[in-house]
Amino acid sequence: MPICRHSIAPPARTPREQPVVRLSHYVVQRRSAPRAANDNRRSRLAPVWPWAMAAAAAPAVTAALILTRLI
């Protein structure tokens, strides 16, 4: 008589149904649509060049103010 390796008894625990995880539950803001490479519209972000000019001019303006106070 061969040894039977197949279990006849039902499993002790039935597998639980896993809750469905959807990405839409976690996404708060949708991604903007991709833009073409030749799209010349302005970006929605504020331009950076005024801040760069202010950062570049600040040391010169500070030095000029210090020199005017010394003279």
mmCIF file of the N, C-alpha and C atoms, coordinates in Angstrom:
data_MODEL
# 
_entry.id   MODEL 
# 
loop_
_atom_site.group_PDB 
_atom_site.id 
_atom_site.type_symbol 
_atom_site.label_atom_id 
_atom_site.label_alt_id 
_atom_site.label_comp_id 
_atom_site.label_asym_id 
_atom_site.label_entity_id 
_atom_site.label_seq_id 
_atom_site.pdbx_PDB_ins_code 
_atom_site.Cartn_x 
_atom_site.Cartn_y 
_atom_site.Cartn_z 
_atom_site.occupancy 
_atom_site.B_iso_or_equiv 
_atom_site.pdbx_formal_charge 
_atom_site.auth_seq_id 
_atom_site.auth_comp_id 
_atom_site.auth_asym_id 
_atom_site.auth_atom_id 
_atom_site.pdbx_PDB_model_num 
ATOM 1   N N  . MET A 1 1  ? 0.852  -1.168  0.000   1.00 0.00 ? 1  MET A N  1 
ATOM 2   C CA . MET A 1 1  ? 0.000  0.000   0.000   1.00 0.00 ? 1  MET A CA 1 
ATOM 3   C C  . MET A 1 1  ? 0.901  1.235   0.000   1.00 0.00 ? 1  MET A C  1 
ATOM 4   N N  . PRO A 1 2  ? 0.785  2.078   -1.042  1.00 0.00 ? 2  PRO A N  1 
ATOM 5   C CA . PRO A 1 2  ? 1.657  3.253   -1.120  1.00 0.00 ? 2  PRO A CA 1 
ATOM 6   C C  . PRO A 1 2  ? 1.250  4.322   -0.103  1.00 0.00 ? 2  PRO A C  1 
ATOM 7   N N  . ILE A 1 3  ? 2.224  5.134   0.249   1.00 0.00 ? 3  ILE A N  1 
ATOM 8   C CA . ILE A 1 3  ? 1.966  6.224   1.204   1.00 0.00 ? 3  ILE A CA 1 
ATOM 9   C C  . ILE A 1 3  ? 1.299  7.377   0.453   1.00 0.00 ? 3  ILE A C  1 
ATOM 10  N N  . CYS A 1 4  ? 0.192  7.825   0.984   1.00 0.00 ? 4  CYS A N  1 
ATOM 11  C CA . CYS A 1 4  ? -0.550 8.916   0.352   1.00 0.00 ? 4  CYS A CA 1 
ATOM 12  C C  . CYS A 1 4  ? -0.048 10.242  0.918   1.00 0.00 ? 4  CYS A C  1 
ATOM 13  N N  . ARG A 1 5  ? 0.463  11.089  0.060   1.00 0.00 ? 5  ARG A N  1 
ATOM 14  C CA . ARG A 1 5  ? 0.972  12.390  0.508   1.00 0.00 ? 5  ARG A CA 1 
ATOM 15  C C  . ARG A 1 5  ? -0.061 13.499  0.325   1.00 0.00 ? 5  ARG A C  1 
ATOM 16  N N  . HIS A 1 6  ? -1.149 13.198  -0.264  1.00 0.00 ? 6  HIS A N  1 
ATOM 17  C CA . HIS A 1 6  ? -2.187 14.196  -0.484  1.00 0.00 ? 6  HIS A CA 1 
ATOM 18  C C  . HIS A 1 6  ? -3.107 14.222  0.730   1.00 0.00 ? 6  HIS A C  1 
ATOM 19  N N  . SER A 1 7  ? -3.272 15.402  1.309   1.00 0.00 ? 7  SER A N  1 
ATOM 20  C CA . SER A 1 7  ? -4.108 15.529  2.497   1.00 0.00 ? 7  SER A CA 1 
ATOM 21  C C  . SER A 1 7  ? -5.578 15.546  2.101   1.00 0.00 ? 7  SER A C  1 
ATOM 22  N N  . ILE A 1 8  ? -6.360 14.789  2.814   1.00 0.00 ? 8  ILE A N  1 
ATOM 23  C CA . ILE A 1 8  ? -7.796 14.744  2.551   1.00 0.00 ? 8  ILE A CA 1 
ATOM 24  C C  . ILE A 1 8  ? -8.527 15.759  3.421   1.00 0.00 ? 8  ILE A C  1 
ATOM 25  N N  . ALA A 1 9  ? -7.970 16.070  4.576   1.00 0.00 ? 9  ALA A N  1 
ATOM 26  C CA . ALA A 1 9  ? -8.617 16.992  5.509   1.00 0.00 ? 9  ALA A CA 1 
ATOM 27  C C  . ALA A 1 9  ? -8.569 18.423  4.953   1.00 0.00 ? 9  ALA A C  1 
ATOM 28  N N  . PRO A 1 10 ? -9.611 19.215  5.223   1.00 0.00 ? 10 PRO A N  1 
ATOM 29  C CA . PRO A 1 10 ? -9.595 20.618  4.778   1.00 0.00 ? 10 PRO A CA 1 
ATOM 30  C C  . PRO A 1 10 ? -8.529 21.399  5.557   1.00 0.00 ? 10 PRO A C  1 
ATOM 31  N N  . PRO A 1 11 ? -8.035 22.468  5.006   1.00 0.00 ? 11 PRO A N  1 
ATOM 32  C CA . PRO A 1 11 ? -7.024 23.249  5.732   1.00 0.00 ? 11 PRO A CA 1 
ATOM 33  C C  . PRO A 1 11 ? -7.597 23.785  7.037   1.00 0.00 ? 11 PRO A C  1 
ATOM 34  N N  . ALA A 1 12 ? -6.736 23.946  8.034   1.00 0.00 ? 12 ALA A N  1 
ATOM 35  C CA . ALA A 1 12 ? -7.174 24.392  9.353   1.00 0.00 ? 12 ALA A CA 1 
ATOM 36  C C  . ALA A 1 12 ? -7.751 25.807  9.290   1.00 0.00 ? 12 ALA A C  1 
ATOM 37  N N  . ARG A 1 13 ? -7.119 26.657  8.492   1.00 0.00 ? 13 ARG A N  1 
ATOM 38  C CA . ARG A 1 13 ? -7.616 28.034  8.368   1.00 0.00 ? 13 ARG A CA 1 
ATOM 39  C C  . ARG A 1 13 ? -7.903 28.322  6.906   1.00 0.00 ? 13 ARG A C  1 
ATOM 40  N N  . THR A 1 14 ? -8.992 28.980  6.678   1.00 0.00 ? 14 THR A N  1 
ATOM 41  C CA . THR A 1 14 ? -9.284 29.390  5.308   1.00 0.00 ? 14 THR A CA 1 
ATOM 42  C C  . THR A 1 14 ? -8.562 30.713  5.062   1.00 0.00 ? 14 THR A C  1 
ATOM 43  N N  . PRO A 1 15 ? -8.022 30.905  3.888   1.00 0.00 ? 15 PRO A N  1 
ATOM 44  C CA . PRO A 1 15 ? -7.313 32.169  3.638   1.00 0.00 ? 15 PRO A CA 1 
ATOM 45  C C  . PRO A 1 15 ? -8.278 33.348  3.668   1.00 0.00 ? 15 PRO A C  1 
ATOM 46  N N  . ARG A 1 16 ? -7.844 34.409  4.346   1.00 0.00 ? 16 ARG A N  1 
ATOM 47  C CA . ARG A 1 16 ? -8.687 35.602  4.435   1.00 0.00 ? 16 ARG A CA 1 
ATOM 48  C C  . ARG A 1 16 ? -8.600 36.389  3.138   1.00 0.00 ? 16 ARG A C  1 
ATOM 49  N N  . GLU A 1 17 ? -9.671 37.074  2.853   1.00 0.00 ? 17 GLU A N  1 
ATOM 50  C CA . GLU A 1 17 ? -9.664 37.916  1.665   1.00 0.00 ? 17 GLU A CA 1 
ATOM 51  C C  . GLU A 1 17 ? -8.881 39.185  1.993   1.00 0.00 ? 17 GLU A C  1 
ATOM 52  N N  . GLN A 1 18 ? -7.851 39.467  1.208   1.00 0.00 ? 18 GLN A N  1 
ATOM 53  C CA . GLN A 1 18 ? -7.013 40.640  1.442   1.00 0.00 ? 18 GLN A CA 1 
ATOM 54  C C  . GLN A 1 18 ? -7.751 41.896  0.973   1.00 0.00 ? 18 GLN A C  1 
ATOM 55  N N  . PRO A 1 19 ? -7.653 42.979  1.746   1.00 0.00 ? 19 PRO A N  1 
ATOM 56  C CA . PRO A 1 19 ? -8.284 44.220  1.285   1.00 0.00 ? 19 PRO A CA 1 
ATOM 57  C C  . PRO A 1 19 ? -7.550 44.739  0.048   1.00 0.00 ? 19 PRO A C  1 
ATOM 58  N N  . VAL A 1 20 ? -8.299 45.329  -0.833  1.00 0.00 ? 20 VAL A N  1 
ATOM 59  C CA . VAL A 1 20 ? -7.723 45.832  -2.077  1.00 0.00 ? 20 VAL A CA 1 
ATOM 60  C C  . VAL A 1 20 ? -7.048 47.171  -1.793  1.00 0.00 ? 20 VAL A C  1 
ATOM 61  N N  . VAL A 1 21 ? -5.784 47.293  -2.162  1.00 0.00 ? 21 VAL A N  1 
ATOM 62  C CA . VAL A 1 21 ? -5.047 48.540  -1.999  1.00 0.00 ? 21 VAL A CA 1 
ATOM 63  C C  . VAL A 1 21 ? -5.031 49.245  -3.347  1.00 0.00 ? 21 VAL A C  1 
ATOM 64  N N  . ARG A 1 22 ? -5.606 50.431  -3.371  1.00 0.00 ? 22 ARG A N  1 
ATOM 65  C CA . ARG A 1 22 ? -5.666 51.193  -4.614  1.00 0.00 ? 22 ARG A CA 1 
ATOM 66  C C  . ARG A 1 22 ? -4.789 52.437  -4.481  1.00 0.00 ? 22 ARG A C  1 
ATOM 67  N N  . LEU A 1 23 ? -4.061 52.723  -5.533  1.00 0.00 ? 23 LEU A N  1 
ATOM 68  C CA . LEU A 1 23 ? -3.191 53.889  -5.537  1.00 0.00 ? 23 LEU A CA 1 
ATOM 69  C C  . LEU A 1 23 ? -3.995 55.179  -5.448  1.00 0.00 ? 23 LEU A C  1 
ATOM 70  N N  . SER A 1 24 ? -5.200 55.170  -5.967  1.00 0.00 ? 24 SER A N  1 
ATOM 71  C CA . SER A 1 24 ? -6.016 56.387  -5.951  1.00 0.00 ? 24 SER A CA 1 
ATOM 72  C C  . SER A 1 24 ? -6.385 56.808  -4.529  1.00 0.00 ? 24 SER A C  1 
ATOM 73  N N  . HIS A 1 25 ? -6.298 55.906  -3.562  1.00 0.00 ? 25 HIS A N  1 
ATOM 74  C CA . HIS A 1 25 ? -6.564 56.281  -2.177  1.00 0.00 ? 25 HIS A CA 1 
ATOM 75  C C  . HIS A 1 25 ? -5.451 57.146  -1.617  1.00 0.00 ? 25 HIS A C  1 
ATOM 76  N N  . TYR A 1 26 ? -4.244 57.050  -2.192  1.00 0.00 ? 26 TYR A N  1 
ATOM 77  C CA . TYR A 1 26 ? -3.088 57.756  -1.667  1.00 0.00 ? 26 TYR A CA 1 
ATOM 78  C C  . TYR A 1 26 ? -2.692 58.967  -2.504  1.00 0.00 ? 26 TYR A C  1 
ATOM 79  N N  . VAL A 1 27 ? -3.137 59.039  -3.744  1.00 0.00 ? 27 VAL A N  1 
ATOM 80  C CA . VAL A 1 27 ? -2.754 60.146  -4.618  1.00 0.00 ? 27 VAL A CA 1 
ATOM 81  C C  . VAL A 1 27 ? -3.588 61.366  -4.252  1.00 0.00 ? 27 VAL A C  1 
ATOM 82  N N  . VAL A 1 28 ? -2.906 62.458  -3.922  1.00 0.00 ? 28 VAL A N  1 
ATOM 83  C CA . VAL A 1 28 ? -3.603 63.670  -3.519  1.00 0.00 ? 28 VAL A CA 1 
ATOM 84  C C  . VAL A 1 28 ? -3.771 64.611  -4.706  1.00 0.00 ? 28 VAL A C  1 
ATOM 85  N N  . GLN A 1 29 ? -2.729 64.759  -5.504  1.00 0.00 ? 29 GLN A N  1 
ATOM 86  C CA . GLN A 1 29 ? -2.771 65.685  -6.633  1.00 0.00 ? 29 GLN A CA 1 
ATOM 87  C C  . GLN A 1 29 ? -2.338 64.941  -7.889  1.00 0.00 ? 29 GLN A C  1 
ATOM 88  N N  . ARG A 1 30 ? -3.088 65.127  -8.938  1.00 0.00 ? 30 ARG A N  1 
ATOM 89  C CA . ARG A 1 30 ? -2.750 64.439  -10.184 1.00 0.00 ? 30 ARG A CA 1 
ATOM 90  C C  . ARG A 1 30 ? -1.539 65.084  -10.835 1.00 0.00 ? 30 ARG A C  1 
ATOM 91  N N  . ARG A 1 31 ? -0.811 64.291  -11.588 1.00 0.00 ? 31 ARG A N  1 
ATOM 92  C CA . ARG A 1 31 ? 0.365  64.766  -12.302 1.00 0.00 ? 31 ARG A CA 1 
ATOM 93  C C  . ARG A 1 31 ? -0.075 65.593  -13.499 1.00 0.00 ? 31 ARG A C  1 
ATOM 94  N N  . SER A 1 32 ? 0.683  66.651  -13.787 1.00 0.00 ? 32 SER A N  1 
ATOM 95  C CA . SER A 1 32 ? 0.335  67.471  -14.945 1.00 0.00 ? 32 SER A CA 1 
ATOM 96  C C  . SER A 1 32 ? 0.659  66.702  -16.222 1.00 0.00 ? 32 SER A C  1 
ATOM 97  N N  . ALA A 1 33 ? -0.028 67.062  -17.269 1.00 0.00 ? 33 ALA A N  1 
ATOM 98  C CA . ALA A 1 33 ? 0.164  66.376  -18.547 1.00 0.00 ? 33 ALA A CA 1 
ATOM 99  C C  . ALA A 1 33 ? 1.554  66.689  -19.089 1.00 0.00 ? 33 ALA A C  1 
ATOM 100 N N  . PRO A 1 34 ? 2.169  65.739  -19.760 1.00 0.00 ? 34 PRO A N  1 
ATOM 101 C CA . PRO A 1 34 ? 3.499  66.005  -20.325 1.00 0.00 ? 34 PRO A CA 1 
ATOM 102 C C  . PRO A 1 34 ? 3.411  67.058  -21.431 1.00 0.00 ? 34 PRO A C  1 
ATOM 103 N N  . ARG A 1 35 ? 4.485  67.838  -21.555 1.00 0.00 ? 35 ARG A N  1 
ATOM 104 C CA . ARG A 1 35 ? 4.530  68.887  -22.568 1.00 0.00 ? 35 ARG A CA 1 
ATOM 105 C C  . ARG A 1 35 ? 5.498  68.493  -23.667 1.00 0.00 ? 35 ARG A C  1 
ATOM 106 N N  . ALA A 1 36 ? 5.201  68.928  -24.860 1.00 0.00 ? 36 ALA A N  1 
ATOM 107 C CA . ALA A 1 36 ? 6.063  68.618  -25.996 1.00 0.00 ? 36 ALA A CA 1 
ATOM 108 C C  . ALA A 1 36 ? 7.387  69.359  -25.867 1.00 0.00 ? 36 ALA A C  1 
ATOM 109 N N  . ALA A 1 37 ? 8.423  68.841  -26.514 1.00 0.00 ? 37 ALA A N  1 
ATOM 110 C CA . ALA A 1 37 ? 9.750  69.447  -26.437 1.00 0.00 ? 37 ALA A CA 1 
ATOM 111 C C  . ALA A 1 37 ? 9.767  70.830  -27.084 1.00 0.00 ? 37 ALA A C  1 
ATOM 112 N N  . ASN A 1 38 ? 8.931  71.062  -28.078 1.00 0.00 ? 38 ASN A N  1 
ATOM 113 C CA . ASN A 1 38 ? 8.916  72.360  -28.753 1.00 0.00 ? 38 ASN A CA 1 
ATOM 114 C C  . ASN A 1 38 ? 7.834  73.287  -28.207 1.00 0.00 ? 38 ASN A C  1 
ATOM 115 N N  . ASP A 1 39 ? 7.335  73.026  -27.024 1.00 0.00 ? 39 ASP A N  1 
ATOM 116 C CA . ASP A 1 39 ? 6.313  73.859  -26.409 1.00 0.00 ? 39 ASP A CA 1 
ATOM 117 C C  . ASP A 1 39 ? 6.993  75.071  -25.779 1.00 0.00 ? 39 ASP A C  1 
ATOM 118 N N  . ASN A 1 40 ? 6.703  76.257  -26.282 1.00 0.00 ? 40 ASN A N  1 
ATOM 119 C CA . ASN A 1 40 ? 7.382  77.466  -25.823 1.00 0.00 ? 40 ASN A CA 1 
ATOM 120 C C  . ASN A 1 40 ? 6.552  78.274  -24.831 1.00 0.00 ? 40 ASN A C  1 
ATOM 121 N N  . ARG A 1 41 ? 5.529  77.685  -24.283 1.00 0.00 ? 41 ARG A N  1 
ATOM 122 C CA . ARG A 1 41 ? 4.752  78.408  -23.278 1.00 0.00 ? 41 ARG A CA 1 
ATOM 123 C C  . ARG A 1 41 ? 5.594  78.617  -22.027 1.00 0.00 ? 41 ARG A C  1 
ATOM 124 N N  . ARG A 1 42 ? 5.243  79.648  -21.259 1.00 0.00 ? 42 ARG A N  1 
ATOM 125 C CA . ARG A 1 42 ? 5.955  79.901  -20.007 1.00 0.00 ? 42 ARG A CA 1 
ATOM 126 C C  . ARG A 1 42 ? 5.614  78.810  -18.998 1.00 0.00 ? 42 ARG A C  1 
ATOM 127 N N  . SER A 1 43 ? 6.583  78.504  -18.164 1.00 0.00 ? 43 SER A N  1 
ATOM 128 C CA . SER A 1 43 ? 6.324  77.510  -17.126 1.00 0.00 ? 43 SER A CA 1 
ATOM 129 C C  . SER A 1 43 ? 5.477  78.145  -16.029 1.00 0.00 ? 43 SER A C  1 
ATOM 130 N N  . ARG A 1 44 ? 4.843  77.326  -15.229 1.00 0.00 ? 44 ARG A N  1 
ATOM 131 C CA . ARG A 1 44 ? 3.987  77.828  -14.160 1.00 0.00 ? 44 ARG A CA 1 
ATOM 132 C C  . ARG A 1 44 ? 4.792  78.326  -12.968 1.00 0.00 ? 44 ARG A C  1 
ATOM 133 N N  . LEU A 1 45 ? 6.063  77.943  -12.890 1.00 0.00 ? 45 LEU A N  1 
ATOM 134 C CA . LEU A 1 45 ? 6.900  78.372  -11.779 1.00 0.00 ? 45 LEU A CA 1 
ATOM 135 C C  . LEU A 1 45 ? 7.336  79.821  -11.971 1.00 0.00 ? 45 LEU A C  1 
ATOM 136 N N  . ALA A 1 46 ? 7.598  80.493  -10.868 1.00 0.00 ? 46 ALA A N  1 
ATOM 137 C CA . ALA A 1 46 ? 8.070  81.868  -10.945 1.00 0.00 ? 46 ALA A CA 1 
ATOM 138 C C  . ALA A 1 46 ? 9.478  81.878  -11.537 1.00 0.00 ? 46 ALA A C  1 
ATOM 139 N N  . PRO A 1 47 ? 9.825  82.929  -12.283 1.00 0.00 ? 47 PRO A N  1 
ATOM 140 C CA . PRO A 1 47 ? 11.170 82.980  -12.855 1.00 0.00 ? 47 PRO A CA 1 
ATOM 141 C C  . PRO A 1 47 ? 12.229 83.108  -11.759 1.00 0.00 ? 47 PRO A C  1 
ATOM 142 N N  . VAL A 1 48 ? 13.383 82.532  -12.017 1.00 0.00 ? 48 VAL A N  1 
ATOM 143 C CA . VAL A 1 48 ? 14.451 82.490  -11.015 1.00 0.00 ? 48 VAL A CA 1 
ATOM 144 C C  . VAL A 1 48 ? 15.400 83.672  -11.172 1.00 0.00 ? 48 VAL A C  1 
ATOM 145 N N  . TRP A 1 49 ? 15.468 84.261  -12.358 1.00 0.00 ? 49 TRP A N  1 
ATOM 146 C CA . TRP A 1 49 ? 16.489 85.275  -12.598 1.00 0.00 ? 49 TRP A CA 1 
ATOM 147 C C  . TRP A 1 49 ? 16.395 86.496  -11.691 1.00 0.00 ? 49 TRP A C  1 
ATOM 148 N N  . PRO A 1 50 ? 15.212 86.969  -11.237 1.00 0.00 ? 50 PRO A N  1 
ATOM 149 C CA . PRO A 1 50 ? 15.235 88.116  -10.310 1.00 0.00 ? 50 PRO A CA 1 
ATOM 150 C C  . PRO A 1 50 ? 15.922 87.779  -8.986  1.00 0.00 ? 50 PRO A C  1 
ATOM 151 N N  . TRP A 1 51 ? 15.727 86.555  -8.505  1.00 0.00 ? 51 TRP A N  1 
ATOM 152 C CA . TRP A 1 51 ? 16.392 86.147  -7.262  1.00 0.00 ? 51 TRP A CA 1 
ATOM 153 C C  . TRP A 1 51 ? 17.893 86.028  -7.463  1.00 0.00 ? 51 TRP A C  1 
ATOM 154 N N  . ALA A 1 52 ? 18.313 85.544  -8.625  1.00 0.00 ? 52 ALA A N  1 
ATOM 155 C CA . ALA A 1 52 ? 19.745 85.427  -8.910  1.00 0.00 ? 52 ALA A CA 1 
ATOM 156 C C  . ALA A 1 52 ? 20.390 86.809  -9.005  1.00 0.00 ? 52 ALA A C  1 
ATOM 157 N N  . MET A 1 53 ? 19.697 87.757  -9.622  1.00 0.00 ? 53 MET A N  1 
ATOM 158 C CA . MET A 1 53 ? 20.236 89.121  -9.716  1.00 0.00 ? 53 MET A CA 1 
ATOM 159 C C  . MET A 1 53 ? 20.341 89.760  -8.334  1.00 0.00 ? 53 MET A C  1 
ATOM 160 N N  . ALA A 1 54 ? 19.345 89.544  -7.489  1.00 0.00 ? 54 ALA A N  1 
ATOM 161 C CA . ALA A 1 54 ? 19.389 90.106  -6.138  1.00 0.00 ? 54 ALA A CA 1 
ATOM 162 C C  . ALA A 1 54 ? 20.523 89.490  -5.326  1.00 0.00 ? 54 ALA A C  1 
ATOM 163 N N  . ALA A 1 55 ? 20.721 88.185  -5.464  1.00 0.00 ? 55 ALA A N  1 
ATOM 164 C CA . ALA A 1 55 ? 21.803 87.522  -4.730  1.00 0.00 ? 55 ALA A CA 1 
ATOM 165 C C  . ALA A 1 55 ? 23.164 87.979  -5.233  1.00 0.00 ? 55 ALA A C  1 
ATOM 166 N N  . ALA A 1 56 ? 23.275 88.261  -6.522  1.00 0.00 ? 56 ALA A N  1 
ATOM 167 C CA . ALA A 1 56 ? 24.549 88.718  -7.075  1.00 0.00 ? 56 ALA A CA 1 
ATOM 168 C C  . ALA A 1 56 ? 24.814 90.180  -6.715  1.00 0.00 ? 56 ALA A C  1 
ATOM 169 N N  . ALA A 1 57 ? 23.779 90.996  -6.615  1.00 0.00 ? 57 ALA A N  1 
ATOM 170 C CA . ALA A 1 57 ? 23.958 92.422  -6.344  1.00 0.00 ? 57 ALA A CA 1 
ATOM 171 C C  . ALA A 1 57 ? 24.074 92.732  -4.858  1.00 0.00 ? 57 ALA A C  1 
ATOM 172 N N  . ALA A 1 58 ? 23.630 91.852  -3.995  1.00 0.00 ? 58 ALA A N  1 
ATOM 173 C CA . ALA A 1 58 ? 23.621 92.129  -2.559  1.00 0.00 ? 58 ALA A CA 1 
ATOM 174 C C  . ALA A 1 58 ? 25.012 92.433  -2.001  1.00 0.00 ? 58 ALA A C  1 
ATOM 175 N N  . PRO A 1 59 ? 26.061 91.661  -2.306  1.00 0.00 ? 59 PRO A N  1 
ATOM 176 C CA . PRO A 1 59 ? 27.380 92.002  -1.754  1.00 0.00 ? 59 PRO A CA 1 
ATOM 177 C C  . PRO A 1 59 ? 27.897 93.360  -2.249  1.00 0.00 ? 59 PRO A C  1 
ATOM 178 N N  . ALA A 1 60 ? 27.643 93.685  -3.503  1.00 0.00 ? 60 ALA A N  1 
ATOM 179 C CA . ALA A 1 60 ? 28.106 94.973  -4.036  1.00 0.00 ? 60 ALA A CA 1 
ATOM 180 C C  . ALA A 1 60 ? 27.374 96.130  -3.369  1.00 0.00 ? 60 ALA A C  1 
ATOM 181 N N  . VAL A 1 61 ? 26.086 95.997  -3.185  1.00 0.00 ? 61 VAL A N  1 
ATOM 182 C CA . VAL A 1 61 ? 25.304 97.052  -2.529  1.00 0.00 ? 61 VAL A CA 1 
ATOM 183 C C  . VAL A 1 61 ? 25.733 97.193  -1.077  1.00 0.00 ? 61 VAL A C  1 
ATOM 184 N N  . THR A 1 62 ? 25.975 96.096  -0.401  1.00 0.00 ? 62 THR A N  1 
ATOM 185 C CA . THR A 1 62 ? 26.424 96.136  0.992   1.00 0.00 ? 62 THR A CA 1 
ATOM 186 C C  . THR A 1 62 ? 27.780 96.820  1.094   1.00 0.00 ? 62 THR A C  1 
ATOM 187 N N  . ALA A 1 63 ? 28.702 96.481  0.209   1.00 0.00 ? 63 ALA A N  1 
ATOM 188 C CA . ALA A 1 63 ? 30.025 97.116  0.222   1.00 0.00 ? 63 ALA A CA 1 
ATOM 189 C C  . ALA A 1 63 ? 29.908 98.611  -0.050  1.00 0.00 ? 63 ALA A C  1 
ATOM 190 N N  . ALA A 1 64 ? 29.046 99.002  -0.974  1.00 0.00 ? 64 ALA A N  1 
ATOM 191 C CA . ALA A 1 64 ? 28.866 100.426 -1.272  1.00 0.00 ? 64 ALA A CA 1 
ATOM 192 C C  . ALA A 1 64 ? 28.294 101.168 -0.068  1.00 0.00 ? 64 ALA A C  1 
ATOM 193 N N  . LEU A 1 65 ? 27.355 100.569 0.624   1.00 0.00 ? 65 LEU A N  1 
ATOM 194 C CA . LEU A 1 65 ? 26.787 101.208 1.821   1.00 0.00 ? 65 LEU A CA 1 
ATOM 195 C C  . LEU A 1 65 ? 27.829 101.349 2.920   1.00 0.00 ? 65 LEU A C  1 
ATOM 196 N N  . ILE A 1 66 ? 28.642 100.339 3.108   1.00 0.00 ? 66 ILE A N  1 
ATOM 197 C CA . ILE A 1 66 ? 29.692 100.404 4.136   1.00 0.00 ? 66 ILE A CA 1 
ATOM 198 C C  . ILE A 1 66 ? 30.692 101.502 3.789   1.00 0.00 ? 66 ILE A C  1 
ATOM 199 N N  . LEU A 1 67 ? 31.097 101.589 2.523   1.00 0.00 ? 67 LEU A N  1 
ATOM 200 C CA . LEU A 1 67 ? 32.057 102.615 2.114   1.00 0.00 ? 67 LEU A CA 1 
ATOM 201 C C  . LEU A 1 67 ? 31.485 104.022 2.243   1.00 0.00 ? 67 LEU A C  1 
ATOM 202 N N  . THR A 1 68 ? 30.196 104.199 1.966   1.00 0.00 ? 68 THR A N  1 
ATOM 203 C CA . THR A 1 68 ? 29.608 105.537 2.106   1.00 0.00 ? 68 THR A CA 1 
ATOM 204 C C  . THR A 1 68 ? 29.518 105.949 3.570   1.00 0.00 ? 68 THR A C  1 
ATOM 205 N N  . ARG A 1 69 ? 29.359 105.022 4.458   1.00 0.00 ? 69 ARG A N  1 
ATOM 206 C CA . ARG A 1 69 ? 29.301 105.353 5.890   1.00 0.00 ? 69 ARG A CA 1 
ATOM 207 C C  . ARG A 1 69 ? 30.692 105.667 6.431   1.00 0.00 ? 69 ARG A C  1 
ATOM 208 N N  . LEU A 1 70 ? 31.732 105.080 5.824   1.00 0.00 ? 70 LEU A N  1 
ATOM 209 C CA . LEU A 1 70 ? 33.093 105.329 6.291   1.00 0.00 ? 70 LEU A CA 1 
ATOM 210 C C  . LEU A 1 70 ? 33.630 106.675 5.807   1.00 0.00 ? 70 LEU A C  1 
ATOM 211 N N  . ILE A 1 71 ? 33.143 107.145 4.670   1.00 0.00 ? 71 ILE A N  1 
ATOM 212 C CA . ILE A 1 71 ? 33.672 108.403 4.108   1.00 0.00 ? 71 ILE A CA 1 
ATOM 213 C C  . ILE A 1 71 ? 32.994 109.596 4.745   1.00 0.00 ? 71 ILE A C  1 
# 
